Structures are given as structure tokens and as C-alpha cells.
Amino acid sequence: MATIPQQVDAPLDGKVSKAAVEPPPCVRFGPVPRGNDVGPHGEQPLTVGTIAPSYGLEHVSYGVPVPAVTFCTLQAISARRFETRSQFFAHTPAVIGPRVDLIHSFNHLPLQVPRRRPFVVSCEMELPRILGQPADWQKQFALKALSKESCRRILPLSEAAQRFISRRFKAANHPHLDHKMDVFRGAVTPPAMLRPPRDIKQPIRFLFVGGDGLRKGLGVAVDAVQRLNAGGIEASLTVIGRPTAESYAMPGRSLPTNTLYAVLDETPFIEHHASLPNSEVRRRMAEADFLLFPTVDESLGWVVIEAGLTGLATAATEIFAIPELIDHESSGWLLSTDTDEDGRWLHLATSAAPDEWEALQKGLSDQIVGFAEAIARNPHLPDQMGDAARRKLEALYLPEVAAARLRAIYDAAL
């Protein structure tokens, strides 16, 4: 079976962009200056170097208020411009300095010159992350790097990712790497604006957020809301994102986007924005009754977390890590589909995907319609599920919870 690309979750506006906040650059040589203050529970000062600041890395390292830890950006170089078949060099950068206590990377395996520092690596789905067609020596090199004593911890973002990686370690005859794995979910800052109680006299207000419209189920969301209005249940849909014609999830087939664009622009109960700043997306979350996320493939689902912390529950496909974020019929709604042993769509990125696509889309749309009918019968359901979603995700992602957990991981790694 062909290698399936592992999706990188993007910020709320659907664009992969630099993180909003980045740690300061490190000095080129010598130790990095660190703070002298100990933590509130006597934690000793530490300096942690990061590589390639990004949306994901921010959530699992320098965006977390870890007691007595100074974060900085390490200088790193890679030979990725010479790659033609894989992303091996892009994810194995050479770190040339300076001295830090520990390195924390995201999907990257740091090559260190001249001395080897201990490191921990967070990952969303696949590790080693070498997409494309890597050579055998590249696979073995990456596995050997993870096996070295300097690699202290492998930190998947979810239990689903931990199982996914563990199966591949075993298949590569490296089952010993399992003992290095420990789920660390990261942190998400709660919004300043929480969702108020629903006005039950208004239509059901659905929200869709996603840059890769085809894979994330934009067509499904539009179809379901059209069917609801045609069937007598008033519903509106706010779309933040763009239709896309192609996706790795369905290779060899392209769907025209002109018709969908026309529906988005001309339907009176649909409001469409190609992109919005994150602050505006958060505001739309506070105004909605439910988030629709009928995605075909996802490594985590940050948008589900952002919405839940606002008090907005989600109806999402029951794939990979999403069931860890949603308790079905309690803190949201899970849309069922056929999955493989990894919890991914059974026909994902296979030659059968184009033939199975329409049935998948219709099945997801049917379930959204059925769920919306439940809201019509019980108009307080979005409030009840939204409150439950906020409580569940606060317990998993509040910064103070993540900070204590990450400090313990760093201390154990040294």
C-alpha cells in the first residue's frame, strides 16, 4: 500500500503559518543565558532549545508556561533543497549550537554538532516523519536516532498516535522504542469570549472551519444544511475556508469547485469567508450552536479543541484521535464510518477511494441531518453539549495542567 501523507493540523484560519509567538533566537556560541528564578515549587532553572517554531511546536513547548524554563530557538540547517524523493533531510536538521539543557522538537530529529544534547520529540501522528519515498538507509538512520540514549522521550499528541507509532516501531523491529513514548497533548489558551446560551427562537447556527475543504468535509456540511432547510428545519451555516478540487484522501480524481463556490456565494442561509483572523474565528465560534467537522482524515483536530474551550460542541467524524476529544451524545456527536486498525477511513488514499467517496459523503450528511433533527426536538442540546465539551477539554488542555506535566517530562529527561 502506498504511503499515506500524515496531515499537519493548521491554525483556525486554515493556513499553515508561523506561530503567533516565537521564542527568542539563541546566541551562536556558548551557553544560553537563563533566568535565575526557581519555580513556585522549587523547580530549578532550565534552558530548552526548540527547532523551527511552528503552530504545533508552540502548543507543546514554548507556548506552555512551564515553571523556571527559558525557551529559545536553536540555529539549525538542513539539506532539504537536495531532496527529490522524501522529506528525510527536512526533518533531520543539523543543530550547530549553542549549549542548552535540553532540546524539544516537533516531528524533527536533531543532528547535533559537535556534542550530543538530550532531546525530546513531540509528534502528531508519524515518527520518523519521512514522507515520500525514503531510501532504506534513511529509515534506518532515523530509527537509530530515536534509539540513541540522547533521545529521552517520544511524545505523541494522542493515544491514537501512540498506537499508530507503536505498530510501526514493531513492524520495523524496533519495539524497544515503546518504552520511550508518553502522550503529551500540549496546551490551548482558553478564549476570552465564551459562547452564551442559545436563542432557541433562531435557526440552528452551524459553523464550518477548514482550509482543505474537500478532505475536511465542506461539501458534506453544505449538503446537510441544504437538506435541513428543504425539509423544514431552519438552519444557517457559516463557512470559513475554501473548496478544494483534489486531496490525497481520494487520489486520481478531481472534483470541480465552481458549483460549490456558487452555492456558498448565492445561498441566503450560508455565509462564506475564505479566511478570517483567529480572533474573528473565535468570535464566530461563540456565536454558533454547533461546529461541523465531517473530515475524512485528521491527525488530531485542533479546531475541535478551540471550539470546545469556547463552549461550542462539535459533530465530527469518528476517526483517529477525534474520539478522545468528544464523548458521543454527551460533549458532541461522532459521525461513524468504516475505519482500519489505525482508526482511519478504510479506503483512505487507495484506488477504491473515488468509488467509495459518494457513499461516504452521503453517510456523513445523513448523520448530521439526524443529529440536527435531535436539536429540533431538544433545542437546549447545543448548550448542554457545549458545556460538557468545555469541561472535558479544559481538563485535557488548560495551560496550567500542561505546564506541570511538561516540567515533569523535562525533569525526567535530564
Order of alpha helices (4+ residues) and beta strands (2+ residues): beta-alpha-beta-beta-beta-beta-beta-beta-alpha-beta-alpha-beta-alpha-alpha-beta-alpha-beta-alpha-beta-alpha-beta-alpha-beta-alpha-alpha-alpha
